Amino acid sequence: MVYKSVTAAATSLRTSQPTVSRELRDLERQIGFDLFNRFGKRLTPTNQAQLLHSVVARSFCRNGGNQPRGDRD
């Protein structure tokens, strides 16, 4: 949700694009729905992903975690 492409996310995580793509697909299989709509190299979060993000962020913050970082380009 922070980065608009898998490549940008991979760079931030200091890993490879194929690793992040594989992990995203594995997670999507585990939870049973797509997290992102894919348009070429660009990603946009699905409505389900936005809801999941909102729930997790509220829970994380309520339990003493740091505030999630805002969206970036």
N, C-alpha and C positions, 0 to 999 in steps of 0.2 A: 504494500500500500504506500510505502514511502518512495519507492523507485518506480519508474514507468517502464522499465525493461529488465529482463532477467540479467542481461549483461551488466547493467548498472548495479543491480543488487549483488551480483557475483563480485564485482570490483570492490564494492564496499565491504563485503564479507571476506575479501582476500582469498577467493576460491574461483573455480572455473564456472563458466556459463553452463556447460553440460551437467555439472554437479548440482547446481541450483535447479535446473530444469527437471532433473531426475527426482530430486527431493520434493519439489512441488507436485509432480505427478504422483509420487508415492503417497504424499499427504492427501491429495485429492481422492485417491483410491481408498485410503483408510477412512476418511470422513464421509465419503459417498456423494460428493458433489464438487463441481468445478469452483475454484476460487477466483479464477480470472478468465475473462474473455480475451482471446488472443487475436490480434490484428497484425499480422506480420511479426515484427519484433516488439511491438507495443503491447502492453497489458493494461486492461482496465478491470477493476474488481467487480465481481458479480454482486448482485443484491445480497445473496447469502453470505458472501465474504465480508461485506460491509457490516451486516448484522453480527456475524461472528466476531469481527474486530471490535465492534462496540461493546459487546458483552465481555469479551476477554479484557479489554482495556479498563472497563469499569471495575471488574473483579480484581485485576492486577493492582490498580490504584487504591482500591478500598482495603486491600491486604498489605499496604505499606510499600508497594513497589514504586519505582520512579514513574513520573508522568511519561506517557508515550511521546515520542518525537513527532512533530508535525509532518505533513506531507511535503515532499520535495519534488522538484522536476527532474 
